[in-house]
Amino acid sequence: MSEFVDAHHHIWRQADLPWLVGPMQPRIFGPYEPIRRDYPIEEYLADLAGSGVTRSIYVQTNWAKDRFEEETSWVQQTANEHGWPHAIVSFADFSVDDVRPQLDRLARYPLVRGVRMQLHWHENPLYRFAARPDLCADPKLQRNIARLADYGWSFDLQVFAPQMADAAGLAEACADVTFTLQHAGMLEDLSPQGRAAWRAGMARLAKCPNIVSKLSGLGTFIHRNDGAHVAQILHETVALFGAERCLFGSNFPIEKLWTTYSDLVNAYRAAAASLRPEQRDAVFAGTAASVYRLK
């Protein structure tokens, strides 16, 4: 395999992120003292050294909303100086009446390929991010997300299983936009009932041809790099979406809380070993290169 793309990573400056300064704020991935600091591009590149990763996509890290362009500008400048990352997923607030002024500002930066506004809501406040569970069905939000098609950009979609029916409706309402499902649908309830609900929701999403699934953040709720867990989600997701609609992402440095980059990549490689070579090429490079238009 000549290409290996990390489709989901972060770099950050602690001072820019509200959740990394001041009192500890509950986060979906648990205690995070070891990463309450700068995580610059130099450290990310050192982490992935020897992994075989050749290109990467940066995904926004929730700077203050009114600084969305500043975040993109900083990452673009980082790429100009270091050659990494190779694409940017920025933030925009799709709850406003018209998102286009924000998108026009982001369009100044050549590496922008997509936008994320996190829509996940959960009954457990520790897992909750969005203001309410039904944002995917909001007509204003749907209208704004549909406008991404005019820019040729994707939308990084983050929802839990109970939200997946509405998320499928959102994708159907925005048929000209590619949606990248974050963290393979964030399986957080590992009970038989929870797994069944996740499978049903994923099957509903897979019916939408404009949704691809990102195999990232799989240690988020178990707080470890578990090869069997990675393999189960990878194989079930590939079976539903097809390898050509699946892509790998490291979610570093979040996963650095419990594993190394090389061990994480090796877990995915082992999980994908039984796939056909062309399927592995899609999961580890081809899908990401297509969705994020890597050059």
TIZA-496975 format. One line per field, with one value per residue (C-alpha): residue number from 1; residue in one letter; x, y, z. Coordinates in steps of 0.05 Angstrom, whole numbers. Example, Ala and Ser with C-alpha at 12.3 -4.5 7.8 and 13.67 -1.06 7.14 Angstrom:
<nodes>
pos [1 / 2] $
code [A / S] $
X [246 / 273] $
Y [-90 / -21] $
Z [156 / 143] $
</nodes>
This chain:
<nodes>
pos [1 / 2 / 3 / 4 / 5 / 6 / 7 / 8 / 9 / 10 / 11 / 12 / 13 / 14 / 15 / 16 / 17 / 18 / 19 / 20 / 21 / 22 / 23 / 24 / 25 / 26 / 27 / 28 / 29 / 30 / 31 / 32 / 33 / 34 / 35 / 36 / 37 / 38 / 39 / 40 / 41 / 42 / 43 / 44 / 45 / 46 / 47 / 48 / 49 / 50 / 51 / 52 / 53 / 54 / 55 / 56 / 57 / 58 / 59 / 60 / 61 / 62 / 63 / 64 / 65 / 66 / 67 / 68 / 69 / 70 / 71 / 72 / 73 / 74 / 75 / 76 / 77 / 78 / 79 / 80 / 81 / 82 / 83 / 84 / 85 / 86 / 87 / 88 / 89 / 90 / 91 / 92 / 93 / 94 / 95 / 96 / 97 / 98 / 99 / 100 / 101 / 102 / 103 / 104 / 105 / 106 / 107 / 108 / 109 / 110 / 111 / 112 / 113 / 114 / 115 / 116 / 117 / 118 / 119 / 120 / 121 / 122 / 123 / 124 / 125 / 126 / 127 / 128 / 129 / 130 / 131 / 132 / 133 / 134 / 135 / 136 / 137 / 138 / 139 / 140 / 141 / 142 / 143 / 144 / 145 / 146 / 147 / 148 / 149 / 150 / 151 / 152 / 153 / 154 / 155 / 156 / 157 / 158 / 159 / 160 / 161 / 162 / 163 / 164 / 165 / 166 / 167 / 168 / 169 / 170 / 171 / 172 / 173 / 174 / 175 / 176 / 177 / 178 / 179 / 180 / 181 / 182 / 183 / 184 / 185 / 186 / 187 / 188 / 189 / 190 / 191 / 192 / 193 / 194 / 195 / 196 / 197 / 198 / 199 / 200 / 201 / 202 / 203 / 204 / 205 / 206 / 207 / 208 / 209 / 210 / 211 / 212 / 213 / 214 / 215 / 216 / 217 / 218 / 219 / 220 / 221 / 222 / 223 / 224 / 225 / 226 / 227 / 228 / 229 / 230 / 231 / 232 / 233 / 234 / 235 / 236 / 237 / 238 / 239 / 240 / 241 / 242 / 243 / 244 / 245 / 246 / 247 / 248 / 249 / 250 / 251 / 252 / 253 / 254 / 255 / 256 / 257 / 258 / 259 / 260 / 261 / 262 / 263 / 264 / 265 / 266 / 267 / 268 / 269 / 270 / 271 / 272 / 273 / 274 / 275 / 276 / 277 / 278 / 279 / 280 / 281 / 282 / 283 / 284 / 285 / 286 / 287 / 288 / 289 / 290 / 291 / 292 / 293 / 294 / 295] $
code [M / S / E / F / V / D / A / H / H / H / I / W / R / Q / A / D / L / P / W / L / V / G / P / M / Q / P / R / I / F / G / P / Y / E / P / I / R / R / D / Y / P / I / E / E / Y / L / A / D / L / A / G / S / G / V / T / R / S / I / Y / V / Q / T / N / W / A / K / D / R / F / E / E / E / T / S / W / V / Q / Q / T / A / N / E / H / G / W / P / H / A / I / V / S / F / A / D / F / S / V / D / D / V / R / P / Q / L / D / R / L / A / R / Y / P / L / V / R / G / V / R / M / Q / L / H / W / H / E / N / P / L / Y / R / F / A / A / R / P / D / L / C / A / D / P / K / L / Q / R / N / I / A / R / L / A / D / Y / G / W / S / F / D / L / Q / V / F / A / P / Q / M / A / D / A / A / G / L / A / E / A / C / A / D / V / T / F / T / L / Q / H / A / G / M / L / E / D / L / S / P / Q / G / R / A / A / W / R / A / G / M / A / R / L / A / K / C / P / N / I / V / S / K / L / S / G / L / G / T / F / I / H / R / N / D / G / A / H / V / A / Q / I / L / H / E / T / V / A / L / F / G / A / E / R / C / L / F / G / S / N / F / P / I / E / K / L / W / T / T / Y / S / D / L / V / N / A / Y / R / A / A / A / A / S / L / R / P / E / Q / R / D / A / V / F / A / G / T / A / A / S / V / Y / R / L / K] $
X [0 / 34 / -16 / -42 / -85 / -104 / -173 / -184 / -132 / -124 / -69 / -81 / -56 / -83 / -97 / -146 / -192 / -242 / -244 / -168 / -163 / -194 / -234 / -237 / -299 / -330 / -313 / -340 / -273 / -264 / -208 / -158 / -105 / -47 / -70 / -88 / -29 / -6 / -7 / 32 / 44 / 115 / 90 / 37 / 89 / 134 / 75 / 61 / 133 / 143 / 68 / 65 / 16 / 31 / -25 / -74 / -138 / -146 / -215 / -236 / -227 / -281 / -247 / -295 / -349 / -331 / -259 / -276 / -237 / -177 / -173 / -173 / -122 / -75 / -80 / -71 / -8 / 16 / 7 / 43 / 103 / 105 / 69 / 19 / -40 / -64 / -137 / -179 / -248 / -268 / -325 / -385 / -449 / -506 / -559 / -557 / -606 / -554 / -488 / -459 / -422 / -383 / -370 / -346 / -295 / -271 / -266 / -205 / -164 / -144 / -141 / -213 / -251 / -307 / -342 / -363 / -415 / -424 / -497 / -491 / -538 / -545 / -588 / -523 / -498 / -426 / -438 / -480 / -455 / -513 / -567 / -622 / -627 / -666 / -622 / -614 / -688 / -686 / -705 / -658 / -599 / -617 / -621 / -553 / -519 / -547 / -508 / -443 / -455 / -442 / -372 / -357 / -349 / -369 / -403 / -373 / -434 / -431 / -492 / -510 / -554 / -621 / -607 / -590 / -659 / -661 / -589 / -609 / -665 / -614 / -571 / -631 / -650 / -579 / -568 / -512 / -470 / -424 / -432 / -375 / -402 / -356 / -328 / -370 / -433 / -403 / -424 / -427 / -477 / -444 / -503 / -540 / -595 / -546 / -509 / -574 / -596 / -529 / -533 / -603 / -584 / -521 / -562 / -609 / -550 / -518 / -579 / -559 / -506 / -478 / -457 / -388 / -366 / -302 / -270 / -241 / -247 / -264 / -232 / -274 / -322 / -278 / -215 / -168 / -143 / -179 / -164 / -226 / -270 / -236 / -245 / -319 / -336 / -292 / -322 / -394 / -386 / -352 / -407 / -460 / -426 / -376 / -302 / -306 / -349 / -305 / -242 / -192 / -178 / -133 / -170 / -102 / -85 / -149 / -131 / -62 / -94 / -92 / -48 / 9 / -1 / 36 / -5 / -70 / -51 / -29 / -97 / -132 / -84 / -96 / -171 / -169 / -122 / -179 / -205 / -186 / -126 / -171 / -216 / -157 / -133 / -202 / -207 / -136 / -128 / -176 / -241 / -208 / -171 / -237 / -280 / -230 / -202 / -130 / -81] $
Y [0 / 64 / 111 / 114 / 174 / 196 / 227 / 254 / 286 / 350 / 398 / 453 / 509 / 502 / 576 / 574 / 521 / 536 / 464 / 462 / 524 / 539 / 487 / 416 / 408 / 338 / 309 / 250 / 213 / 218 / 249 / 286 / 317 / 290 / 329 / 394 / 427 / 448 / 392 / 422 / 394 / 374 / 327 / 298 / 283 / 251 / 209 / 182 / 171 / 101 / 88 / 93 / 151 / 197 / 249 / 275 / 316 / 364 / 367 / 428 / 428 / 475 / 542 / 597 / 602 / 672 / 650 / 598 / 633 / 645 / 570 / 555 / 609 / 581 / 510 / 535 / 572 / 509 / 470 / 524 / 519 / 443 / 411 / 380 / 374 / 364 / 385 / 421 / 409 / 476 / 498 / 539 / 553 / 524 / 547 / 619 / 645 / 643 / 607 / 632 / 693 / 644 / 597 / 655 / 672 / 600 / 597 / 641 / 582 / 533 / 471 / 475 / 413 / 407 / 434 / 404 / 426 / 372 / 351 / 294 / 294 / 242 / 231 / 226 / 298 / 274 / 252 / 312 / 366 / 395 / 438 / 389 / 319 / 336 / 388 / 343 / 353 / 429 / 461 / 520 / 474 / 430 / 491 / 516 / 448 / 440 / 504 / 466 / 437 / 505 / 504 / 431 / 416 / 357 / 357 / 317 / 287 / 268 / 234 / 177 / 118 / 149 / 208 / 167 / 166 / 242 / 243 / 200 / 250 / 306 / 270 / 258 / 331 / 351 / 299 / 340 / 342 / 285 / 269 / 237 / 200 / 211 / 153 / 101 / 125 / 128 / 61 / 77 / 26 / -42 / -81 / -127 / -75 / -18 / -56 / -73 / 0 / 21 / -32 / -11 / 62 / 48 / 7 / 66 / 114 / 65 / 70 / 142 / 139 / 207 / 183 / 153 / 126 / 147 / 91 / 135 / 148 / 76 / 80 / 139 / 102 / 44 / 85 / 34 / 10 / -57 / -97 / -139 / -77 / -44 / -106 / -114 / -42 / -42 / -106 / -88 / -19 / -44 / -96 / -41 / 15 / -21 / -7 / 48 / 87 / 76 / 114 / 111 / 167 / 168 / 220 / 239 / 264 / 241 / 168 / 185 / 183 / 107 / 85 / 102 / 120 / 59 / 12 / 45 / 38 / -34 / -50 / -24 / -61 / -126 / -115 / -102 / -159 / -204 / -151 / -155 / -111 / -62 / -57 / -41 / 11 / 44 / 45 / 69 / 118 / 119 / 140 / 197 / 221 / 224 / 255 / 308 / 317 / 306 / 326] $
Z [0 / -24 / 9 / 81 / 100 / 170 / 157 / 227 / 272 / 312 / 329 / 378 / 423 / 493 / 500 / 441 / 469 / 524 / 547 / 556 / 600 / 667 / 706 / 678 / 634 / 626 / 558 / 520 / 523 / 598 / 640 / 596 / 640 / 597 / 536 / 571 / 535 / 466 / 414 / 356 / 287 / 306 / 360 / 314 / 261 / 314 / 337 / 267 / 248 / 220 / 215 / 139 / 141 / 82 / 86 / 137 / 147 / 205 / 238 / 278 / 353 / 379 / 386 / 408 / 354 / 333 / 321 / 269 / 214 / 260 / 272 / 198 / 184 / 237 / 209 / 137 / 159 / 195 / 130 / 90 / 137 / 148 / 90 / 139 / 143 / 72 / 81 / 133 / 161 / 191 / 236 / 217 / 256 / 214 / 263 / 237 / 185 / 129 / 137 / 71 / 99 / 144 / 86 / 43 / 96 / 99 / 23 / 27 / 52 / -2 / 42 / 67 / 42 / 92 / 153 / 219 / 269 / 322 / 328 / 377 / 437 / 491 / 552 / 591 / 601 / 598 / 526 / 506 / 459 / 417 / 448 / 430 / 399 / 336 / 302 / 241 / 227 / 234 / 167 / 177 / 190 / 131 / 86 / 108 / 102 / 32 / 13 / 22 / -47 / -77 / -47 / -63 / 12 / 55 / 123 / 180 / 214 / 288 / 319 / 366 / 346 / 368 / 322 / 261 / 230 / 230 / 205 / 146 / 132 / 133 / 83 / 38 / 42 / 22 / -33 / -66 / -3 / 20 / 94 / 133 / 193 / 252 / 292 / 256 / 291 / 361 / 390 / 464 / 490 / 485 / 512 / 463 / 458 / 447 / 393 / 358 / 358 / 330 / 275 / 256 / 254 / 213 / 164 / 155 / 143 / 95 / 50 / 35 / -20 / 0 / 70 / 83 / 151 / 186 / 226 / 280 / 354 / 370 / 438 / 459 / 505 / 527 / 539 / 508 / 441 / 437 / 374 / 379 / 387 / 327 / 285 / 303 / 284 / 222 / 194 / 210 / 180 / 117 / 109 / 111 / 73 / 30 / 36 / -17 / 33 / 94 / 116 / 172 / 222 / 283 / 326 / 355 / 406 / 439 / 430 / 456 / 525 / 521 / 463 / 417 / 344 / 320 / 364 / 340 / 266 / 278 / 309 / 247 / 201 / 238 / 236 / 161 / 144 / 120 / 71 / -2 / -22 / -60 / 2 / 47 / -3 / 0 / 76 / 87 / 29 / -29 / 5 / 44 / -18 / -56 / -2 / 18 / -53 / -34 / -89] $
</nodes>
